[in-house]
Amino acid sequence: FLKHWCIVARVTKKNDIKRWSNAKGEGHLFSMDLADAQGGQIRCTFFKNACDRYFDIVEEGHVYEISGGTVKNANRQYSS
């Protein structure tokens, strides 16, 4: 996993908040698809407190500099 990173990308799609409840607890998240200037694509997911903080701020079509989160390979069970 990467420790220090930064991406500058345009939000191409912002998904609605999803909520869950299971034996491990409750939570919520939202995800957004990003595209950088070279055409690379990545999905970014915000959980719980980050979801609460950024959902109303992020807008489709706008460019953001994002850094400081955890980077990992997609879990194919939850992505298409």
Backbone as numpy.savetxt, mean C-alpha at the origin, in Angstrom:
# Nx Ny Nz CAx CAy CAz Cx Cy Cz
14.87 -8.71 3.12 14.05 -7.52 3.12 14.92 -6.27 3.12
14.42 -5.24 2.50 15.15 -3.98 2.44 14.90 -3.16 3.70
15.94 -2.46 4.17 15.79 -1.62 5.36 15.62 -0.15 4.99
16.36 0.31 3.99 16.31 1.72 3.60 15.93 1.80 2.13
14.81 2.42 1.84 14.34 2.52 0.47 13.44 3.73 0.33
13.21 4.12 -0.92 12.31 5.22 -1.24 11.80 5.01 -2.66
10.53 5.24 -2.88 9.96 5.15 -4.22 9.15 6.42 -4.47
9.30 6.95 -5.68 8.48 8.08 -6.13 7.59 7.52 -7.23
6.28 7.55 -7.01 5.38 6.89 -7.95 4.00 7.54 -7.94
3.30 7.33 -9.04 1.93 7.82 -9.20 0.95 6.73 -8.76
-0.07 7.14 -8.02 -1.12 6.20 -7.61 -2.03 5.97 -8.81
-2.05 4.74 -9.32 -2.89 4.42 -10.47 -4.24 3.84 -10.05
-4.30 3.27 -8.83 -5.56 2.75 -8.32 -5.51 2.73 -6.80
-6.56 3.24 -6.18 -6.69 3.22 -4.71 -7.92 2.39 -4.38
-7.73 1.35 -3.59 -8.82 0.46 -3.21 -9.49 0.92 -1.93
-10.73 0.50 -1.74 -11.47 0.81 -0.52 -10.87 0.10 0.68
-11.22 0.57 1.86 -10.78 -0.07 3.10 -11.46 -1.43 3.23
-10.66 -2.43 3.58 -11.18 -3.77 3.86 -11.00 -4.04 5.34
-12.02 -4.63 5.95 -11.97 -4.95 7.38 -12.04 -6.46 7.56
-11.38 -6.95 8.61 -11.43 -8.37 8.90 -11.53 -8.61 10.40
-12.03 -9.78 10.71 -12.11 -10.23 12.10 -11.94 -11.74 12.08
-10.99 -12.23 12.88 -10.78 -13.67 12.98 -10.28 -14.00 14.38
-9.83 -15.22 14.58 -9.38 -15.66 15.90 -8.18 -14.85 16.40
-7.40 -14.29 15.49 -6.21 -13.51 15.88 -6.55 -12.06 16.21
-7.76 -11.62 15.88 -8.16 -10.26 16.17 -8.84 -9.59 14.99
-8.95 -8.27 15.09 -9.60 -7.48 14.06 -8.59 -6.53 13.44
-8.91 -6.05 12.25 -8.04 -5.08 11.61 -8.67 -4.52 10.36
-7.93 -3.64 9.72 -8.39 -3.05 8.47 -7.16 -2.61 7.67
-7.35 -2.48 6.36 -6.27 -2.12 5.47 -6.83 -1.47 4.22
-5.96 -0.79 3.49 -6.26 -0.41 2.12 -5.00 -0.56 1.31
-5.15 -0.80 0.03 -3.99 -0.94 -0.84 -4.13 0.01 -2.01
-3.00 0.26 -2.65 -3.01 1.10 -3.84 -1.94 0.57 -4.78
-2.21 0.72 -6.07 -1.26 0.34 -7.10 -0.48 1.59 -7.51
0.84 1.42 -7.66 1.72 2.53 -7.99 2.47 2.24 -9.28
2.81 3.30 -10.01 3.64 3.19 -11.21 4.72 4.26 -11.13
5.98 3.86 -11.38 7.05 4.84 -11.36 7.29 5.39 -12.76
8.22 6.33 -12.90 8.47 7.01 -14.18 8.97 6.06 -15.26
9.58 4.94 -14.88 10.08 3.96 -15.84 9.05 2.90 -16.19
7.86 2.98 -15.62 6.79 2.04 -15.92 6.72 0.85 -14.98
7.60 0.81 -13.97 7.54 -0.28 -13.00 6.28 -0.15 -12.16
5.73 -1.29 -11.74 4.50 -1.29 -10.96 4.70 -2.04 -9.65
4.01 -1.56 -8.63 4.09 -2.18 -7.30 2.77 -1.92 -6.58
2.40 -2.81 -5.69 1.22 -2.60 -4.85 1.71 -2.28 -3.44
1.08 -1.32 -2.84 1.43 -0.84 -1.52 0.21 -1.03 -0.63
0.40 -1.63 0.55 -0.71 -1.89 1.45 -0.46 -1.22 2.80
-1.48 -0.54 3.31 -1.41 0.16 4.59 -2.32 -0.56 5.58
-1.78 -0.96 6.71 -2.53 -1.68 7.74 -2.82 -0.78 8.93
-3.95 -1.00 9.55 -4.39 -0.42 10.82 -4.07 1.07 10.95
-3.10 1.46 11.81 -2.83 2.87 12.06 -2.42 3.62 10.79
-1.63 2.98 9.94 -1.22 3.62 8.69 -2.43 3.81 7.78
-3.34 2.86 7.79 -4.59 2.98 7.03 -5.38 4.19 7.52
-5.53 4.30 8.83 -6.26 5.44 9.39 -5.60 6.77 9.03
-4.29 6.80 9.05 -3.55 8.05 8.81 -3.56 8.49 7.35
-3.44 7.55 6.41 -3.21 7.93 5.02 -4.39 7.77 4.07
-5.42 7.02 4.46 -6.51 6.75 3.51 -7.14 8.02 2.95
-7.44 8.99 3.81 -8.10 10.21 3.35 -7.15 11.18 2.65
-5.85 10.95 2.78 -4.86 11.84 2.17 -4.51 11.43 0.74
-4.36 10.13 0.51 -3.92 9.62 -0.78 -5.02 9.79 -1.83
-4.62 10.26 -3.03 -5.56 10.43 -4.14 -5.00 9.79 -5.40
-5.89 9.11 -6.14 -5.49 8.54 -7.42 -5.00 9.64 -8.35
-3.97 9.32 -9.13 -3.42 10.26 -10.10 -2.34 11.16 -9.54
-2.20 11.22 -8.24 -1.17 12.06 -7.62 0.13 11.27 -7.44
1.25 12.01 -7.40 2.56 11.40 -7.22 3.00 11.60 -5.77
3.53 10.53 -5.18 3.98 10.56 -3.79 5.37 9.96 -3.67
6.12 10.43 -2.68 7.38 9.81 -2.29 7.08 8.97 -1.06
7.34 7.69 -1.14 7.00 6.75 -0.07 8.29 6.09 0.40
8.46 6.00 1.72 9.65 5.35 2.27 9.34 4.85 3.68
10.23 4.02 4.19 10.19 3.64 5.59 9.31 2.48 5.97
8.62 1.87 5.05 7.78 0.72 5.38 8.55 -0.58 5.22
7.86 -1.68 5.38 8.44 -3.00 5.20 8.22 -3.43 3.76
9.28 -3.89 3.11 9.20 -4.37 1.73 9.33 -5.87 1.74
8.37 -6.55 1.09 8.46 -8.00 0.99 7.79 -8.45 -0.30
8.09 -9.68 -0.70 7.47 -10.25 -1.89 5.98 -10.45 -1.64
5.20 -10.34 -2.70 3.76 -10.51 -2.59 3.41 -11.94 -2.17
2.41 -12.05 -1.31 1.85 -13.36 -0.96 0.79 -13.65 -2.02
1.06 -14.59 -2.88 0.16 -14.89 -4.01 -1.23 -15.30 -3.57
-1.38 -15.72 -2.32 -2.70 -16.07 -1.79 -3.62 -14.85 -1.77
-3.04 -13.66 -1.59 -3.83 -12.44 -1.44 -3.70 -11.48 -2.61
-2.99 -11.85 -3.64 -2.83 -10.95 -4.79 -3.10 -11.70 -6.08
-3.37 -10.92 -7.12 -3.65 -11.57 -8.41 -2.60 -11.21 -9.42
